[in-house]
Amino acid sequence: MKFLIIGYGSIGQRHCKNLDNILKNKKNIIICRKPGEERVPGFTTFFNLNDALSEKPDASIIAVPTNLHIPIALKCAKAGTHLFIEKPLSNNLKGAKELAGLVRQKNLVVMIGCDMRFNPGLKKIKELIGKSSVGKIISAISQVGQYLPDWRPGVKYQNVYSAKKSLGGGVVLDLIHELDYLYWFFGGAQSLVSFVDKSSSLKIDTEDNADILLKFKNNIKANVHLDYIQRCPRRTCQIIGEKGTIFWDCHKNSVDIYTSERGWKSFIFKNFEPNDVYIDEMRHFIACIKKKRTPLIDLKQGIEVLKIALAAKEFPTGDRAIKLF
């Protein structure tokens, strides 16, 4: 199989390195970069997407700024390549319906790159929920925060897509993982209330914090907090059930579950490395292409999660619930 990686920023470089380790053949990896950028040593590099697609890759990995995801995905789908689209699907729904139709017509595999679904802690929570380990779920509390200038050492944060509204930045889309895994746990959301704001002195034109209250179809409520501000990085999720509580700490690589019958039990993922989720998601994408299976995060789910995120951004008043589906 031949892969085309479009975009060679931090995530594009990560996917290139991981694919190189998986495929063991640099000839099967093509890079497409912006004109004026350097060639990538050891890999065939193009500076025009049409030229890159003329190499007839089997799959395209779209790792460009969010606002370009769907336009580039449409070009790649028309060329008949399977699609791996970095999260989120886009910063709007323009072209999403056309892309879905094209994918169906050409029978393409499309996967959205929400790597957190491959995190062992979140996979354990999914398993525990499936086993009704804490009984009927009542609510969830999810939060993630980290000071934006610390994200990419040596890179001016003002210049990355996270800081630019036009490129699809801002915490709601940039940190969409929390909305995605809650959708994975509980299904579609019915309504939401949101407070989305720019509160800090960060030199960005996007929101830097958001608090979203979601109500899911099964009457589960979820509080979601996202920010670019916390100096001490934090990513946690708490699931509250009638018979107990589940608590995940991403930075500790642990899941703790408490029930009245058994007390506390801990699951610690000692051998987990941050890059493992990216390797696992790429192996999953390749397997789905070879076996013609639907990916864990397909285009339909990507669109539905994006609708939740866009609703939170569109109605950041907190004064009323907004009907979604």
Secondary structure, 3 states (H helix, E strand, C coil): CCEEEECCCHHHHHHHHHHHHHHCCHHHEEEECCCCCCCCCCCEEECCHHHHHCCCCCEEEECCCHHHHHHHHHHHHHCCCEEEEECCCCCCCCCHHHHHHHHHHHCCCEEEECHHHHCHHHHHHHHHHHCCCCCCEEEEEEEEECCHHHCCCCCCHHHCHHHCHHHCCCHHHHCCHHHHHHHHHHCCEEEEEEEEECCCCCCCCCCCEEEEEEEECCCCEEEEEEECCCCCCEEEEEEEECCEEEEEECCCCEEEEEECCCEEEEEECCCCCCCHHHHHHHHHHHHHHHHCCCCCCCHHHHHHHHHHHHHHHHCCECCCCEECC
